[in-house]
Amino acid sequence: MSSMQVKVETLRAHASLWESHASDAQEAAGLIAPAVGRGSDFGWLAGEAGVEESFNAWTEAMDQALADAQKCCRYIAAALTSTANDFDTTDQAVATDMATLDEMI
Amino acid sequence: MSDVSTYEELCRGIEDDLGTFIDQINEQIHRIASMLNDAASGFVAGVVDIFSDKVDDAIDRWNNEIHPWIIDTVDQVLTNVRDALGDLAGRPLSLIDYANAFSDVKARIYVPGDLNQKMAIFNHDWQGYAAENYKAVATTEDTAFLNLSVAMDAGSTLAMAAANRILTLWRNLAKEFLGWVGDLIGCFEKATEADSIISFELPAAFDLAQAIWNNVVDVADIITAFLVEQNTTAAIAWKQLANGSRGLPQNRWPMVEEANSDVMNDPGNWTPGG
């Protein structure tokens, strides 16, 4: 493996890292899904204390954050893979164009 | 009902107690109805001749006032207890599930040092404008995962604490409930003859219903103690999570900036390192 190929593999390793983060974020979203907006489970009185409202706001925000995290991580992975493909002369055809990458975020 | 350790056990225990309560009330209703029927049919020697009007009055009173009142009162007790169980103080078992889910997410979403180690090699292999932009973006995203895991940890701790408080509260409710049942049943055990039906004072019975309701209110007081905690430490902690002053700043995931992405997406900006 040439020195350049090693460097390209480093880009791919990082792309893989962000793909893995995206999958983790997706799985996390699935794990917290049953809790999202379920502040009423703290009971009516706790709801009066504002716990229900805060819990719902927080879980909904976390749900959105995990969705955005997936989007960002997949974008970074695609950008790194595209760069790696661009440097990898044997795989020029699969480099992703900038317009496509821009649409991911 | 014995001590409970889970919400399901508590619900099952109270439902069992409610069932016993209904059985005991029905037993008293049948006993009083039989007593009045026996009196009306002369089964109780001497009663029908001397007190027939009194028995008729007692039967009327039983049918038109006391029996409907019992049914209504029992319905109130059952409704109050079930409302308290279901809605007043939450569903701790669900909260425990949520706490476990948050804890799982915390463990899964962020591995300390993971990116730093990979960056050591990256820094050797890649330099230049795009590499610097990637490092900035990667650090921002990695920090966001760290912050999100901190938020999940806090959410897990808070949800578990609330669940434990609610379970404790339910144990108190279960103890209170046993007292109410005895009070209401005792009221009807005194009705042993037609006279006592006629003299049966509904206002006194209503007082008893009020006492039972007050017991429910007492439970609400216990819940209020829980509420005070929710209003102070817990409410503040949840609010900090909700407004993003704790955990993920502003509760917004840092999106990759357009300028950074443009630099990263241009192959000409990537410079292989030494």
Chai-1 contact restraints between the chains, C-beta under 6 A:
chainA,res_idxA,chainB,res_idxB,connection_type,confidence,min_distance_angstrom,max_distance_angstrom,comment,restraint_id
A,K7,B,D125,contact,1.0,0.0,6.0,A-B,restraint_1
A,K7,B,P272,contact,1.0,0.0,6.0,A-B,restraint_2
A,T10,B,I121,contact,1.0,0.0,6.0,A-B,restraint_3
A,T10,B,F122,contact,1.0,0.0,6.0,A-B,restraint_4
A,T10,B,D125,contact,1.0,0.0,6.0,A-B,restraint_5
A,D24,B,R108,contact,1.0,0.0,6.0,A-B,restraint_6
A,D24,B,I109,contact,1.0,0.0,6.0,A-B,restraint_7
A,A28,B,V105,contact,1.0,0.0,6.0,A-B,restraint_8
A,A28,B,I109,contact,1.0,0.0,6.0,A-B,restraint_9
A,L31,B,A101,contact,1.0,0.0,6.0,A-B,restraint_10
A,L31,B,D104,contact,1.0,0.0,6.0,A-B,restraint_11
A,L31,B,V105,contact,1.0,0.0,6.0,A-B,restraint_12
A,I32,B,A101,contact,1.0,0.0,6.0,A-B,restraint_13
A,A35,B,Y98,contact,1.0,0.0,6.0,A-B,restraint_14
A,D41,B,G90,contact,1.0,0.0,6.0,A-B,restraint_15
A,D41,B,R91,contact,1.0,0.0,6.0,A-B,restraint_16
A,D41,B,S94,contact,1.0,0.0,6.0,A-B,restraint_17
A,D41,B,L95,contact,1.0,0.0,6.0,A-B,restraint_18
A,F42,B,G90,contact,1.0,0.0,6.0,A-B,restraint_19
A,F42,B,A162,contact,1.0,0.0,6.0,A-B,restraint_20
A,G43,B,L88,contact,1.0,0.0,6.0,A-B,restraint_21
A,G43,B,A89,contact,1.0,0.0,6.0,A-B,restraint_22
A,G43,B,G90,contact,1.0,0.0,6.0,A-B,restraint_23
A,W44,B,D87,contact,1.0,0.0,6.0,A-B,restraint_24
A,W44,B,L88,contact,1.0,0.0,6.0,A-B,restraint_25
A,L45,B,I223,contact,1.0,0.0,6.0,A-B,restraint_26
A,L45,B,L227,contact,1.0,0.0,6.0,A-B,restraint_27
A,A46,B,Q230,contact,1.0,0.0,6.0,A-B,restraint_28
A,A49,B,L227,contact,1.0,0.0,6.0,A-B,restraint_29
A,A49,B,Q230,contact,1.0,0.0,6.0,A-B,restraint_30
A,A49,B,N231,contact,1.0,0.0,6.0,A-B,restraint_31
A,A49,B,A235,contact,1.0,0.0,6.0,A-B,restraint_32
A,G50,B,A235,contact,1.0,0.0,6.0,A-B,restraint_33
A,V51,B,Q230,contact,1.0,0.0,6.0,A-B,restraint_34
A,V51,B,A235,contact,1.0,0.0,6.0,A-B,restraint_35
A,V51,B,W238,contact,1.0,0.0,6.0,A-B,restraint_36
A,S54,B,W238,contact,1.0,0.0,6.0,A-B,restraint_37
A,S54,B,K239,contact,1.0,0.0,6.0,A-B,restraint_38
A,S54,B,A242,contact,1.0,0.0,6.0,A-B,restraint_39
A,F55,B,W238,contact,1.0,0.0,6.0,A-B,restraint_40
A,A57,B,A242,contact,1.0,0.0,6.0,A-B,restraint_41
A,W58,B,L241,contact,1.0,0.0,6.0,A-B,restraint_42
A,W58,B,A242,contact,1.0,0.0,6.0,A-B,restraint_43
A,A61,B,N251,contact,1.0,0.0,6.0,A-B,restraint_44
A,A65,B,L248,contact,1.0,0.0,6.0,A-B,restraint_45
A,A65,B,W253,contact,1.0,0.0,6.0,A-B,restraint_46
A,D68,B,W253,contact,1.0,0.0,6.0,A-B,restraint_47
A,A69,B,W253,contact,1.0,0.0,6.0,A-B,restraint_48
A,C72,B,E141,contact,1.0,0.0,6.0,A-B,restraint_49
A,C72,B,V256,contact,1.0,0.0,6.0,A-B,restraint_50
A,Y75,B,V256,contact,1.0,0.0,6.0,A-B,restraint_51
A,A79,B,M264,contact,1.0,0.0,6.0,A-B,restraint_52
A,A79,B,N265,contact,1.0,0.0,6.0,A-B,restraint_53
A,T83,B,P267,contact,1.0,0.0,6.0,A-B,restraint_54
A,T83,B,W270,contact,1.0,0.0,6.0,A-B,restraint_55
A,D86,B,P267,contact,1.0,0.0,6.0,A-B,restraint_56
A,M98,B,N265,contact,1.0,0.0,6.0,A-B,restraint_57
A,L101,B,N265,contact,1.0,0.0,6.0,A-B,restraint_58
A,I105,B,V256,contact,1.0,0.0,6.0,A-B,restraint_59
